[in-house]
Amino acid sequence: MATVYSELRRPLIRGEKSTGEVTRDISLPLERAPSLGWWIAFLAAFSALSLGVAAVAYLFSTGVGTWGLNSTVGWAFDITNFVFWIGIGHAGTLISAILFLLRQRWRTSVNRSAEAMTIFAVICAGLFPLIHMGRPWLAFWMFPYPNTRGSLWVNFRSPLVWDFFAIATYFTISVVFWYLGLMPDLATIRDRLKPGLRRTLMNFFCFGWDGSYRTWSHYETVYKLLAGLGTPLVVSVHTIVSWDFATSVIPGWHATIFPPYFVAGAIFSGMAMVLTLMILVRNLMHLEDYITPDHVDKMCKVTLVTSGLVGLAYATEFFTAMYSANRHEQFIFMNRAFGPFGWSYWIMTSCNLLVPQTLWFRRIRSSLGAVFLVSILINVGMWFERFVIIVTSLHRDFLPSSWWSYTPTPIEVATLVGSFGLFFTLFLLFLRLVPVIALSEVKGVLSYGRRLKQGDEA
Amino acid sequence: MTRRYFIGYFDHEDDILGVSKAVCKAGFSVADVYAPYALHGLDRAIGLAPSKLPWVCFLLGLLGAAFKVWFEFWTTAQDWPINVGGKPWNSLPAFVPVTFEVMVLCAGLSTVFAFFFVSRLWPGKKPRLLDPAVTDDRFALVLEATDATYDPRLLEGIFQQFHVVRVEERVEERKV
């Protein structure tokens, strides 16, 4: 099948790079000492992480009472953070798997770092269910293993068990997918090094990759299969996360719209995080030729579409509450917008629906500063979306005598800050340790080396 | 037994695709091609059979899913049935999500391990590198000089048409 290259389409990578130049551009930062900017960012992230570690240590030694939870609002910051982080991860899989199947060649510049983002976000997400268990040292009870209690098996009808399996599978497959993509690039790095410890280590981690086409041919097949598996997987993960809520009978949670609503929201928030990170990485690592305004433009469009989907879900929830004639449901939604936590609802709607509307304008999309600001606001809005869903539905339950409020304690805020610290510490280490751009994929989309404008095959 | 290899190095993607096709047409069989990235259309050019790894993915995925359905049924309906909200012992629809996840996990991991196995890749393997540049920006076409059709001058002629950078002959000693 002949591929036609349009003359009108701008090249994905700027500067008419040759294959060798790509290798050099991406490998050089790894062979140099880190820049001052990197050290400042790393120290900031690591300080935040240390704060989080201290908060969690205090939590473990004292108990869940150090959080602001009460018997009415039993889930708040912890699960908000969990859903927020797991959602962030989804854009990475969208870029690595779904856009791969859709043959979106621009993904090659961002997929490595987006997949790294997925892995680190899932690590952050996984911590929250763990630390909100009263006895986190018994977390392995979630796993169905033969035990001396009967054997007492886990309840496979429970969405919390589904969640455990979904997150574990998602994490494993994301790591494997990311690592597979990394292997040829580690070989490239290895062959630039002089014999020594680093070279031996690189060869260890790239499994002795030698660029044989027989290996490449199998590799491409495996990559396609993993993308095919990853696509339904990413949809299933946030679907299952939404079932944690939707299978309960709490008004505001018990809704069939939850799975698509959560999946769209996850991709929306994740895309915003990808934009935040890509604009930072572009400046920090000087990748102006690889992450171009065209890439940012395309990601802005995905963000805009998913913002529309999320907006539709918000409207549908209100409509369903009205149309259901269910008083509890109607009350909860009015209370969301105009009750004691109304401010969080309006932060959510303005950040998630109004702010992204600016992305309709090319001028905004082509200004990296403006896009950066929009992406930060969306991150804030999407964090509040989960807060709104969880806290406003719980603080007014069926029995007015048990109505209560919720205020986060400094320990909870420190834990949230710590999760950001963990995320950015891992991400900054990633920037230093492996090629931040998928070398072997970017080389395949260069315009260099193709003399014919039309068709791969003469 | 000694094996003789004839290797041509090329700098451009178009050249390596063209030369692979040309040598196959001239009746040579390509031993392997070394490339820094996956070349599209080369498998057909050198007549490489499609990978059979999708079968591993399908069968192991099916096996994982089947095992998980059985396991969920056995734990919840047979080994220790517990009444949860009056739901039936064998709550098949509720078993679907975990079954799906386990299927994806088994299919994905087994495919990757099968890939390592068929491509003989393992941590710390000593690579057979023709030239350190094949992981950077150079392509190498390897032909094995075996049969009567082998004619180095004809080959060099074909190579020249496709802007060959360097030609090399290698003799390897191998135990049979």
Interface residues (C-beta under 8 A of the other chain):
Chain A: S18 T19 G20 T23 P144 G150 S151 L152 W153 V154 N155 F156 R157 S158 P159 V161 W162 F165 A166 A168 T169 T172 I173 V176 F177 L180 M183 P184 A187 T188 R190 D191 R192 T200 N203 F204 F205 F207 G208 W209 D210 G211 S212 Y213 R214 T215 W216 S217 H218 Y219 E220 T221 V222 L225 L226 L229 G230 P232 L233 S236 I240 W243 L439 S440 E441 K443 G444 G449 R450 R451 L452 D456 E457 A458
Chain B: D11 H12 E13 D14 L17 G18 D32 V33 Y34 A35 P36 Y37 A38 L39 H40 G41 L42 D43 I46 L48 P50 S51 L53 P54 C57 G61 F71 E72 T75 T76 D79 W80 I82 V84 K87 S91 A94 F95 P97 V98 F100 E101 V102 V104 L105 A107 G108 L109 T111 V112 F115 F116 V118 S119 L121 W122 P123 G124 K125 K126 P127 R128 L129 L130 P132 A133 V134 T135 D136 D137
